[in-house]
Every structure is written in C-alpha cells, then in structure tokens.
Amino acid sequence: MSDKTTMHQPLDEVPPPAVAPLDPRLLIREEGFKGYLTEFKRKLKGGELGSLPVILALVIIWTIFQLKDSLFLSSANMVNICYFMAGTGMLAVGLVFVLLLGEIDLSVASVSGLASAVFASLSVTHGLNSWLAVVLTVLTGIAIGAIHGFFFAKIGVPAFVVTLAGFLGWTGLMQWLLRGTGSLTIQDKGLLHVLGQRSFFMNQSIAGAYVLATLGVAALLIGSLIDQGRRRSAGVPFRPTSEILVRTVALAIVAYTAAYVLNKSAGVPNALVIFLATLVVCDFVLRRTTFGRKVFAVGGSIEAARRAGINVAMIRIQVFAISGGFAAIGGLFLAGQTYTATLQAGTGNLLMLAIAAAVIGGTSLFGGRGNVWSALLGMLVIQSIQTGLDLLNMDQSIQYMITGAVLLAAVVVDSVSRRTQRSSGRA
C-alpha cells in the first residue's frame, strides 16, 4: 500500500515549509492598547510585578504626608528629599550589583565612613589636591571591595562573614585615622563644593533644571529610535514609533514637572544630577554589556553560568569591587553635606537604609532579578518617610518601625512574586 502511494506521488512535490513561531511581542504590539492590557494582566497573574508595588507605595506615602502637613509636597521639601537621598543612594547602587548575585555586602557603611576619613586625611592633613584625593579615595574603596570579593570567590569564605569582618575592621581603621581630633573639617572646594550646592548649572537660575529635563527626554527619544533602527535591520522585534512617543511624552511630563517644582525653591541639587547620571550609566552596563549579562547569569544560576564558560570568581570579585567603589563615593556625598569627617560617619542606620533602599526598590534578595533604578525608587520611599515624619515631629523610633515594616512588605512581595512565577512555570 505504501508502494502504491509512493508511485502516485509526484516526484517534484516539495513538503510545505515549517511555519516559524511568531514572537509574542509582535502579537502584543500589533494588537495595540488591547495587547498591552492583556500582557499587563498576564504579568500580574504570573507575579511579574516589576516596580508597580513601590510606585504605588510611594504615591500612598506622599498622599498621607501631604494630608497631614501641606508643606510635604512643597518645592523646598522636595529639594531636601532629592539632596539628602543621593549619598545613601550611591551605597544602594553598589548593593544592587551584589544583590543581583544573590549575596550581601555588610561593609558598605563602614567603607563610606572610612572614605570620608581617607579623603579628609589626604586633602587636609597632607595637603593633597582635592580632586586627586577624590580619585585615591574611590580607588581605596574599589580595592577594599576587591579584597572582600577575593576572600569570597577564591578562598570560599561566605560573603556575609567577609563583609561583616570588613564592617568591623574598616570602622576601626577610620577611628585610627581620626584618633587625634575625632573629626576633620573638610575645605569647601573641589568635588565637595560641587556636592554641597543645591542648585545646578547656574545658581538660583531656572535654566539648569529645564536643560537637564530636555537632555533626559532627548536622550530617551534618540536612543529609542537608534535601537529601533538597529533591531529592525537585524530582523528582530522592535518597539513601534507610537510606543516610543508615548514613553517619551510620559518621561517629559515627569521631568518637566519635577523641574518646575524644584525650580520654585533652590533648583536641582548637584548631588541628584550626579546620582541620576550614575544610574543611567549603570543601567546601560547591566542591560547592554556582556559584563551585565554575566552578572545576571551568575545570580540566576551559578552552575549554568560555569557551564556557559563564565569566570564566576572574577565576576564576583568585580562586583564586590564595584560595591566598594560606590560605598566610597557615597561616603564623599555624605561628607559633602556637612564638610566634616567624623567618628560617626558610616555608623547608625546607614547600612540598613542602603540595603532597604535596594530591596524596597525592587531588587530581589535571592539574586538574578532587579535593576539599578531600584536604588532611586527605594531611596525616594525611605527619604520621604524620614522627611515626612520629621515634619510631623515624630520620634526616630517611629521612623525605624515604619521603615522596617516597608522593608518587610517589600521582601514579602518579592517572595510571593517568585512563588507565583514558579507555579506558573516562568521562574
């Protein structure tokens, strides 16, 4: 029977080609708003919440404090929030890299305090050029982080133990550097002068904030169009022009509104400008470079990363070096707020706030998921709580309890989200 079938079949008949599976992202974009709404619902059911919980929390926090005190959303208070969150935010940026590996760095606060002491000792005690002192201070932080990474990646000491030992040891070194006076007054010049200014570009001028807003919007639009052209040429899914325009308009509304509000007071603080520029660069590194993809790979699965040929030990050392470098930069930011290096630098709740900022902002404690913008969102939440409670003359104990509750809620959301993704087969 099969022979007869073969005899009657034309010799030149070619089997129909296999139909290539269509990328689901193309289907979403072809359906327009309905497609995006369907995708949003699917992500919610699958536990892929992204930054939605922290944004909703921020809206609730701002609403409550504004109802309690009408000065909360005033331009002067917004400037204060933006100014004071940058220092701790820098520590949180470094911690995001470490958390993406599924590890923790308990030394960042003490390294930041040591950085302020090193800078003061170099620039004040030894009379070194302030900008050169900044470079040497940041290099010191990077070296300290690399040492932590070496003991963790090469020797096998748990990161928790290594960085806890660093927390104690670097605090002791800071105290030794300041043993004579207990504090050193830093001159108002160089980077510290820049960080101490609360208005960007032209003091008390509205130009600076709007220039920054325009640059940010233009960068998003141009970058998105370039990426669209590159992906179209490669034949892979790309964002349609309509979606790019919607994203650009949304950013423009946020950016120009923020510029308007901040300009009603002192303007955009220099520390915030540097902080935002740092986030842009780090976001590019994590999302667009080979190093960034390796960090996510190691955080997702160490064994899979090894089989893919990734030098896991080197990635770990590099990440902890990055964390140490950002801790040193954060220490300089914090020193720029008071122009002093004291024995209290890097103590108190600084470490807990930096970790809380990264986690509250959406970076997972379990590794492999998050982004550097978590540092910004988390610090907005924490600094808003602190500033709002200060306006209401609340005791610091209340701040600790509320911040702790918000941190616990963020970890619970992360854990539930991961469980939901595993149950839906998307983990």
N, C-alpha and C positions, 0 to 999 in steps of 0.2 A: 504493500500500500504506500509506503514511503517512497519506493522507487518510482511509482506512477506519478506521485505528486511532484517529485523532482523533475521527471521528464516533461510535464506540462508547464513547469515554471519557466518564464523567460530567462535566458541566460544573462541578459543585460540589466536585469532588475536589481536595484540597489536598495538595501534596507533603509528606512527613513532615519534621519539623524536623531540622536537623543536630544531631548529638549533640555537646555541648560536651566537650572533652577534660577528663578528671579530673586534678586536681592530684596529682602523685605523692606529695606529702607527706601527702595524705589517705589514700592507699593504705597508706603506711608505718604511720601511726598506727592505722588500722583493723585491721591485722594484729597489732598489739601487739608483744610481745617479738620474735617471729619477724621482723616487718617491720623493726624497728630493727637486728637482727642482720644481715639481708640488706643493709640500707643501709650498715652499717658495713663489710661485706666489699666492697661496691661501691666505697666511698670508698678503701679500702686499695688495691684493684686500679687505681683511677683516679689514685692518687698524692695524694689529698686527706688527708694525714696529720694536719693540724692541730697540736695541742700534744702529741700522743701521744709523739713521739720524745724531747722534752725532759723529759717527765714520767717516762718510762722511764729516761732518763739520770740524773735526779735520784734515783730510787729506787736505782739501781745505785751511785751515788756515796755516798749515805748508808749503804747496806749495807756497802760496802767499808771506809769510815772507821770505822763502828761496830765492825766485826770487828777492826780494827787498834787502836782505842782506845775503850773503853767510855764515855768521857766525851763522845764526839762528840754523841750524841743527848740529853745531859743538858740540863736546863732552862736552866742558866747559859749553856751554849754556844749553845743556840737563841736566847736573848735577844741574845747577841753578834752572831749572824748577822743577826737582824732589825734590830738597831740600826745596824750598820755598812753594810748594803746600801742603806739609804734614800737616802743622799747621791748615790752613783753612779747609783742607780736613777732619780733625778729627771733626771739628764742623759740617761739611756736613754729616758725617756718622750718628751722633746723630739726625740730622734733617731728614734724610731718615726715621728713625723709626717713627718720629712724622708725617711726611707727609703720611706715609702708613696708618695712622689713619684718614687722611683727615683733619688734624689740622696743626697748625703752632706754632713755638716757637720763639718769638722775643727777647728772653733774652740771647741767646747763646753767643753773642759777649760780653755783659757786664759781664756774668758769667766767660768767658775766661779771661777778664781783671782782675776781682776780684780774680781769681785763681792765677794769677801771683803775685798779691799783697799779698795774703794769704801765698803763698809759700815763698816769699821774707821776709815777716814779721816773719814767723816761723823759717826759716833757718838762716837769717841774724840778725834780731833784737833780737830774743830769743835764737839763737844758737842751734836750734834743729837739730838732724841728718837729712841730706838732703833726704835720702830715706824715713824716717818716715814722713818728711814734705810733700813729694810727696803723700804718702798714705792719709794723713789727708786732703790735698788739693783736691784730687779726691773725697774723701768721702764728702767734703763740697759741691762740685758740684752735687753729687748724691742727697744729702739732699735738696739742693735748687730745683732741678728738681722735687723731690717728693712733695715738698711744692706746686709747681705750679700745679702738677697733682692732688693733693688733692683738691685744690680750684676749679679746673676744673671739676673733676669727682664726687666729693662728694657735694660740695656747689652749683655747677651749673654755676659758672662764666665762660663766654666764654674764651677759651684758648688765643684768641687774646688779650683780656683785661688783663688777669692774667699775661701773659708773657711781655706785654707792661709795666705793673706796675713793674714787675721784672727788666726789662731793665733799668728803671729809678732808682729804689731802689738799685740794686746791683752796679750800676755806682756810686751812692752816697756813698755806703759803701767802695768801692775801693778808692775813693777820701779821705774818712775819714782815712783809714789805711795809706795812703801816705801823710797825711796832713802836716807832719813836713818838709820833704825834697822835695816832689813832685816826687821822684824816689828813688829806692833802687838798688844798684849794687849786682847782684847775683854771688856767687862764682862759678868758673868753676870746678865743681865736681859733682859726683853722676849722676843722670839722665840727668841733664842739660849739663854735659860734653859729655855724650853719644849722646844726640840730636844735639849737636853743631858740631860733627865730620861729615865730608863729605865723609869719606871712611869707609867701613865696614870690620870687621874681622881683617885684617892686613893693617895698614896704607900704602897707596901707593903700595899695592900688588894686582895683578890681581886675586888672588885666591878667594877673598871674593865674587865677583860678579858671578863668574862661579860656586862656591859652592851653592849660592842661586838659580841660574838658574837650576842647577841639582836637588836640593831639590824640587823646584816647579814642574818640569817636572815629577820627580819620584812620588811625592805625587798625581798628577793627574792620572798617569797611574795606580798606585797601588789602589787608591781609586775607580777608574772606574771599575777595574777588580773585586774588592771586591763587589761593588754594582751590577755588572753584575751577579756574582755568587749567591748573595742573592736573586735577583729578579728572576733568573732562577729557583732557588729552590722553590720559592713561586709560580711559575707558572704565573707570570705577565710579561708584555712586558719588554724587556731589550735591551740595546744597543749592537749591534753585535761587535765583536772584531775589524773588519775593521774600523768601525766608531770611536772606542776608539783610534785606532792607528793614524787615521787622525787627531783627536783632539790633541793627544799628540805631534805629529810632528808639528802641527801648533803652539802650545804653545812653543815648543822647539825653533822654528825659531825665534819667538818674543823674548823669554827670552834670548837666547844666543846672538842675535843681540843687544839687549839693554845692555847686559853685556859687549860686545865688545866696543860699543860706549862710555859707561860710564867709562870704564877702560882706555880709551885714555886720560882721564882727572884725576879727583880725585877718581873715583870709585863710588860705590853705597852709597849714604848718609844713615846714620843710621836711620834718621827720616823716610825715604822712606821705609826701611825694616820693621820698627815697624808699619807704616801705612798699608803696604800690608798684614802683618800678622794679623792686626786688621780686615781688610776686609775679609780675609779668615774665621776667627772665627765668625764674624758677619753674613757672608753669610751662614755658617753652622747653626747658631742659627735660622735664619729666614726661611731656607728651610728644615731643618731636625729635628727641635724640635717642641714639642707641643706648646710652647710659641710663636714661629714664626708663626705657622699656626693660632693661636688665633689672633695675630696682623693683619694678612691679613683678617681674618674673620670679625673682628671689623671694619676695614677700608672698607671692601666691603659692609657690611650691619649690622648696629648696632642691629636692631630688630631681624634679623636672628641669629646673634651671641648670643643674650639674650635667644632666644628660644632653642638654642643648648646647653644652660647651661653654657655659658662662663661668667665669672665675668668681665663685661665690665669696671667697675670702677677701679678694680685692674689692669687690662691690661693698662688702660690709665695712672694710677699713675706710673707703672713700666716703661712705655715708656718715660714719661717725666723725670723720674729719670735717665734713660739711656742717654737721651739728655743732661741733666745737667752734668753727668759724662764725656761725651765726650767733652763738652764745656770746662770743667776744664783741661782735657788732652790736648786739642788744645791750651789752654792758656799757658800751660807749654812748648809745642812745640814752640810757638811764642816767649816766653821768652827766650828759648834756642838759638834763633837766634841772640839775642842782649845782653843776660846776664843782663838784666835790667827789673825792673817792674816800669812802668811809668804811669802817668795820662792819656796818650794817648792810653794805651793798651785797646783793645776792642772797640775803637771808629772808626770814619771814615766809610769806606765802608765795613768793615769786615762782618757785619751781612748780608748785601745784597749779598756779594760774596759767603758766605756759602749757603744761600738759593738758589742763582742762580746755584751753582755747583750741588746741589742735583736735581734741576729741569731740568737743561740743560742736565745732565747725563741720564735722562730718567725716574725719579720718578715722578709719577703723583701728581698734586696738589689736585686732587679730591679723593685720597685715594685708597687703595686696590691694587695698581699696582706699581711695582718698585723693586729695589734691591740695596744693599749697594755699588755695583760696579759703580752705578751712581755717587757716590762721587768722585771716581777716574777719570772717563771719564769727568765729569763736570769740575773738577779742572784742568785737562790737557788742556781743552779748554780755561778756564779763564786765567790760568797762562801762556799759550802760547801767548794769546793776549797781556797780560801785558808785558811779556818779549820781544815779537816782537816789540811792539810799543816803548819800552824803547831803543831797538837797533836802531830804526829809529828816536829817539829823538822827539817823538810825545808828545804833551801835555797830561796831565792826563785827561783833559776834553774829549779828543778823546777816551781814554780808557773807560770812563763811557758810552759814547754814543754807542760804538761798543758792549760792554758787555750787555748793555740794549737791543740792537737790537737782539743779540743772545738769550737772555733770552726770549724776546717776541716771537721769532721764535720757541723756544722750547715749550712754552705754547700753541702756535697755533697748532703745530704738535700734541701735546697731545690731545687738544680739538677736532681736526679733526679726529684723530685716534679713540677716544671714540665715536664720532658721527657715524663714518663708522662701527664700531663694533656693535653699537645698530641697525643700519639699516640692518646689515647682520645677526642679531639675535645672536651675540656672546658676547655681553656685559654682 
